[in-house]
Amino acid sequence: MPPLEKTPFCKHEDCPTSDELLEFQSGKLTQARCGEIQGHLEACEFCDAETEFYSQYPQDDVVCETCESVEIPAPLYELAEALLKNRQADSSSLDALMQGKRGLALKKG
C-alpha cells in the first residue's frame, strides 16, 4: 500500500471560514450547509481541530469594536522578541510587527 500523502496543516481555499465553523458549532447554519461542513471536517484535520477548539473554548458572540490597551509583561515581551529574532531573517521586532494594530499597547514592563 503506498504511503498516504500528507497535506499541510493549514486552512485551504475550499475550507469553511472560521465564522462558518462558529455558526456550525452553534447550530446557526442550514441543515444542508451543516452536512457539507460535516463532510469537510471528516477530510480536513485543520478545520476539525478548529471546530474542536471552539467546542472546548466557546467564543463570545460580542465583537469588540474598541479594545482596551493591553500591557504585555516584560518576561513575555522578551520571550516574544527572542523568538521573533530567531525566526525572522530580518530580525523584526515585536514592536515592528504590532505597529498599527488598534487597541494594543506594547509596554516593556
N, C-alpha and C positions, 0 to 999 in steps of 0.2 A: 504494500500500500504506500503511495507517495506521501511524503510529509505534507501536512496542512500548511498552506501559505498564511503567514501571519500578516494581519493588517495593522497599520499603525493605530495606537490607542489614542484617537482624537476624533473630533466632530468632523463629519464629511458633509458635502453639499446636499446629499439626499437625507441627512438626518433631520428629525424634527427640531425646531428651535427649543431653547430652554423654556421659553414661555409656554410652548405647546406641551412640553413634558410636565410642567407645573399644572397646566389645565387638565392634562390626562390624569395626573396624580389626584387631583381634586374632583374628578368626575364632571368637568365642565364642557367636555367635547361631545360631539355627536357619537352615537354608537358605531357608525361606520368608521369615523376617524380613530376612535379608540381601538377598533380592530386592526386598522392599518398600523398604528403605533405599536400595538402589542406584537404584531408580526415583526416589526422592525427591531423591537427590543430583544427578540429571540435570536436575531442575527448580529446585533451591534452591541458589543461589550461595553463601549463607551457610554452610549445612551442608557443602557441597562444600569450601569454604575451611577450615572447622573440621577436616574429615577430612584434608585435605592438611596442615594444621598438625600433626596428630597423627602423620602418617606421617614428617614431617620432624623432629619433636621428640617421640619416644616418651615416654609418661607412665609413671611408676613405678607398679607395682601396689600399693605400700605407701602406706597412708593415714597421714598424720602426725596422731596424736591430740594430742600435745603438741609444740608447736614452740618452738624457742628464740627469745629476743628477737633482733630484727634491728636493727642500728644503721644509720640512713639517713645517708649522707654529707651534710655541710652543703650543698654546692652542689646536690645532687639535691633535698634538702628545700626549699631556697629556690626552685628552679625549680618544684617542685610547688606550693608556696604561691602563687607568681606566676601560674601557670596557673589554679589554682582561683579566685583572686580575679578574674581576667579572665572566667572562665566563669560564676561564681555571682553572681547578683544580690544575695544576702545576704552576699557575701564570706566564705563559710565557709572556715575554715582547714583545713589538713590534719589538725591535731590534733583538731578537732571531728568530722571525717569518720571518723577512725580510732578515736575514743573507743569503748571497749567491745570492740574486736577483740582476741581472745585471742592471745597469743603474739607480739604486735608491739609493740615499744617504740620510740617515736619520740624520738630524741635528735638535737639540732641540732649535731652535730659535736663 
